[in-house]
Amino acid sequence: MVASKGEQASVGWLQAPSNPRDLSAWKYHRLYDAGWVMSLIATDVNHDGKDDVLVSDRKGPNRGVLWLEHPGRKIRSAPNVWREHRIGGNSHEVMFIDVADVNGDDREDIVVATHQAEILLFMREENSQQPIWKRDVVPAPYGLMKGKSVAVGDLDLDGLLDIVHSTEPNSGPRRPGVTWLKNLINDGAQKGLEFDVRQMSSLAGQKFDLLQLMDVDHDGDLDVITCEERDNLGLFWYENPHR
C-alpha cells in the first residue's frame, strides 16, 4: 500500500507479479484521490479478518481521517474498489495519527495531531462491522498550532495510555517541541479523559516530525524516537527515566 501528495496524489496498492524481481511487471491499483497523505495504517477496522487501510489526508477537498474497506474475495475481480468510510477531521488540517485503546474500553480509538492547536480523539463506540466514532478534543500542549505527530503508549508504567505530541515551528516565544500528555483518568466512557502536559524536549529544535515509541535501551519502558530538521538535530531519541 502506498500514498502520495500533490497533483494527482492517491492511495493505492502495488500488486506483486509472479516474479517480484521484475519491477516493470508490478501493477498499481488506484483506490482514493488524495491531497497530501500523512498516515497510512493497515488495521482490521471492521473486524472481518482482513486488513483495511486507515488514512489521514491533510489537504484538498477530501481532507480528513477515513478508512478504506478491504473488499475481501472481490479484490480479484475488482482490485481497485475499496469502499471509502469517512471518520472526521475535515475541518482541520490533520497530520500523523495513531491507533490505540486510549480510554480502556477494549475498543481501538484514533488520535490525530492537527495544525489547529487541537488533538482530535475519535473514540470508537462499538465493535460492529460498521463502527461509529465519537469526536473528542484535547487542547494542544501550550496552545501551540501546527501539531505534527502523536504516539500513544504507557510511558510511566501506570497502566494508562499516554500521548506524546510533536509540533512544527510556531510564532512567538519558543516552547518545547515534544511533550507528553499524562493520562490521569481512564475508566472507559464513565468520566472521559483528563491529561496533564509534561515537558519532554528542551527548547532546542523547531520542526519535529514523526514520533515512534520503542524500548530503545531494553530497560522495560518506552522511549521516544523522532527527528528535527530546522536546527539540524537529526534523528534522535529521548530516554524514558522511569526505569
HELIX and SHEET records of a PDB file:
HELIX    1   1 LEU A   23  ALA A   25  5                                   3    
HELIX    2   2 GLY A   72  ILE A   75  5                                   4    
HELIX    3   3 PRO A  141  GLY A  143  5                                   3    
SHEET    1   A 3 VAL A   2  ALA A   3  0                                        
SHEET    2   A 3 SER A  10  GLN A  15 -1                                        
SHEET    3   A 3 LYS A  27  ASP A  33 -1                                        
SHEET    1   B 4 VAL A  37  THR A  43  0                                        
SHEET    2   B 4 ASP A  52  ASP A  57 -1                                        
SHEET    3   B 4 GLY A  64  GLU A  69 -1                                        
SHEET    4   B 4 ARG A  83  GLY A  88 -1                                        
SHEET    1   C 4 VAL A  94  ALA A 100  0                                        
SHEET    2   C 4 ASP A 109  THR A 114 -1                                        
SHEET    3   C 4 GLU A 118  ARG A 124 -1                                        
SHEET    4   C 4 TRP A 133  PRO A 139 -1                                        
SHEET    1   D 4 GLY A 147  GLY A 153  0                                        
SHEET    2   D 4 ASP A 162  THR A 167 -1                                        
SHEET    3   D 4 VAL A 178  ASN A 186 -1                                        
SHEET    4   D 4 LEU A 193  GLN A 199 -1                                        
SHEET    1   E 3 GLN A 212  MET A 214  0                                        
SHEET    2   E 3 ASP A 223  GLU A 228 -1                                        
SHEET    3   E 3 GLY A 234  TYR A 238 -1                                        
END                                                                             
